[in-house]
Amino acid sequence: MSRRALRRLRGEQRGQEPLGPGALQFVLHDDDDVEEECPKRGPGGRRPRGAGKEGVRVNNRFELINIEDLDEAPGVNGERTDCLLVDAVVSGNKRRAQSGHSESTRGGNAADTAVPSEQSNTCSKLRKKKRKQKNKKNAGETSQNGLEDIDRILERIEDASGASRPGPPPLSTKKHVLYVEHRHLNPDTELKRYFGARAVLGEQRPRQRQRVYPKCTWLTTPKSTWPRYTKPGLSMRLLESRKGRSVFAFEHSEEYQQTQHKFLAAVESMEPNNIVVLLQSSPYHVDSLLQLSDACRFQEDQETARDLVERALYSMECAFHPLFSLTSGTCRLDYRRPENRSFYLALYKQMSFLEKRGCPRTALEYCKLILSLEPDEDPLCMLLLIDHLALRARSYEYLIRLFEEWEAHRNLSQLPNFAFSVPLAYFLLSQQADLSEQEMSSAREEACVRIQQALTMFPGVLMPLLEYCSVRPDTTVATHHFFGPDAEISQPPALSQLVSLYLGRSHFLWKEPATMSWLEENVHKVLQAVDAGDPAVEACESRRKVLYQRAPRNIHRHVVLSEIKEAVAALPPDVTTQSVLGFDPLPPLDTIYSYVRPERLSPISHGNTIALFFRSLLPNYTVEGERPEDGGPGGLHRDQGLNRLMLAVRDMMANFHFHDLEVLPEEHPEGDGEWD
């Protein structure tokens, strides 16, 4: 019978069999670690202070397993736990140690000499593990000391050579001036800052586990009320990449081209319901969504109009090229390609909705995005708007930085909006309380210098601005010839259009009393310089006559999109007389077409007078030979066309109803009476 079965019969547990004095007491010796870390214990199991080190006595060999496992645990307060674990084992056997204390002391020498081979193997394993841990600890301390030494050396070098040199600029100044931040493209980010997350997200339902839409987007958030997304045939390809800039272009598949032809036919019909029918079959056709959005906006349905624009943006963002980036500022889209114009217009309309919604910071980010797509040409002339959005968003530092970086090669000071917005930004920046007195004074001085330059260059802005703000100027300003009516009348038409655009959009930014008093102070200084015969006045006058001869086409396009009445009224006749389409206002004259719409046969080319008459009554009427499948006007089914014409005449005559005229009364035989 085995020992285990014998113990079970006796009812004994393992390790509790009667032992002789010192039979299972053995010592763990470690020449390097145990003698240094485990102090001697005095009577009662207490560890005296300053005592020497010796081995740990264990009564049960199976307790060594726990010691071996717990030996790998981390130390407490940066100390190793070997001694603590051995102490726990010894204290756990306190009763047995106390009862056999006298016997253990007497038989200690015999136990030391009778250590079995298993115990020696266990002790050697413990010593190896402790030595490895000690080596790792020493290596870690050495590497930390080395890093500390390197840091000290670098600090000494900076103190010695770079004390007078300013530190590196912050990360925000290193970014491109047109860098777009993803988090600012979401209007909820700005609304949360104004009203709190609970007010913004309170009515939103939690997201479902099953995703309905194929990808996450930055420009819009897909809604559950939208139709299920299917690829409409819109894609993007990379045209070229050079000098760190990548040129992309949207592409239309054959199916999308057919939908585009149907859309153009629906626009020519002047019936919005035709566009609605087209969207039922192609719910993510971009131009149809934008055109129907304008129709809803004209009917004061702003919510539906904004929803349609967001759906158009979602459709185009799903077609992005993998290398196309919204934030880098290095991706380009050529506005001369009709496929790219829809993206420009969708972004502009979304920006306008965001501004009206009270999110100027998000609208500024969209404005930067539009400008970054083609900053040199600027097809939508976003430079006439970006200063207004920066002031509304209180991004004064950004506006000043943009002006300083682009003034050298874009001459932004020659635009009335920048000439007046930049000094206003300096003045508002000087009113902030978190600046030092020196910074506030320097910003105010810069604001005064620049507003005086703006008033000297554009004197026709002052009086309309005061009229917009309902401020009556004093007699000195009102009677002076420099700011009088002649200043507004004598300026070129192109300059008058820019002034009307700026005042119609940004006049309310000047209504603050502090701003008005600052403006009045500088107006009097300008009048003093004019009376003193400052040569800068004549130089600015000659410059106005030369620079503002005619506004380019992108400015006219911007005015049409802005829908500011004062600016639209100042458009030249050659722009107002031509038809302006909402989905493509004032297309460039050098348009690059990737495909051409099939020519539609004009009914004027036919000499059939009766057919022209019926077309005037029935716009959908077509002769059979005019259909493309019939081979054009020279088709083989001319007789069928005549038969259809006769049938149309019979139907029209059947719908006519003639009523007999009542007989004239006898008292008016000459017919000079009135008809009933």
PyMOL commands that set and color helices and strands:
alter all, ss='L'
color gray80, all
select helices_A, chain A and resi 3-10+34-37+43-45+63-70+82-92+94-99+101-106+108-113+117-161+171-174+182-185+187-195+197-201+254-268+272-281+286-298+302-317+338-357+360-373+382-384+386-392+396-410+412-414+416-430+437-457+459-468+475-478+485-489+493-510+513-531+535-547+553-562+565-569+573-576+603-605+609-617+624-626+628-630+632-634+638-655
alter helices_A, ss='H'
color red, helices_A
select strands_A, chain A and resi 26-28+56-58+234-242+245-252+331-333
alter strands_A, ss='S'
color yellow, strands_A
deselect
rebuild
show_as cartoon
